Amino acid sequence: MAGVETTVVVVSDSHLSALTPDALVNWDVVVGYIDDFRILDFDDRRHVWAPTTWAVLPDSVQRAIGAKRCGVVSLSLPVSGHADISLVEPPGISQLTVTREVPNPYSD
């Protein structure tokens, strides 16, 4: 898509461990690529999908794989073990769908 810029940050386990050498955190994978919220345990890793904070795509464009909700992911990182993860819908956040409540920003 013209005019859309994507930034991908890749951080290794060793880099994260060096930041917190005394912690026994089993680092999880958190991404915001798909607009759904989902927690998936796969290959000894917990994958967390962060939702959109603006508007979801309609099912006709992207089928729901997780919870298709607008919100933010809350992470509580304990000294050991997996993070406590939850979907938070802050007060005032709207549940909008592109092409229904808001215009399609990608159309010509």
C-alpha positions, 0 to 999 in steps of 0.5 A, a space after each residue: 500500500 502506498 504511503 504505509 510504513 511498517 517498522 519491525 523490531 527484532 530482539 533476541 532472547 539474549 538481548 532481553 536477558 542481558 537487560 534483566 540479568 537477575 530475572 528469570 523471565 521466560 520471554 514471550 512474543 508480542 506482536 501487533 500485526 494482526 488486529 485481533 487479540 489472541 494468546 497462543 502457546 506454540 513451540 514453548 513460546 507464548 505468542 500474544 497478538 495485540 489488537 488495534 486501538 482504532 478500528 477493526 477490519 470487517 470479516 469480509 476483508 479479514 476473518 476473525 482469528 482471535 478476539 476482534 476488538 479495539 483495545 490494548 494489551 496489558 503485560 505484567 512481567 513477573 520475576 519468573 514465569 510467564 507474563 500476566 496478559 490481558 486485553 484492556 478496553 480503556 474507558 472511552 474506546 470505541 469499537 469501530 469497523 472500517 467501512 461501517 463506522 469509519 471510511 476506508 483509509 486505504 481506498 483510492 
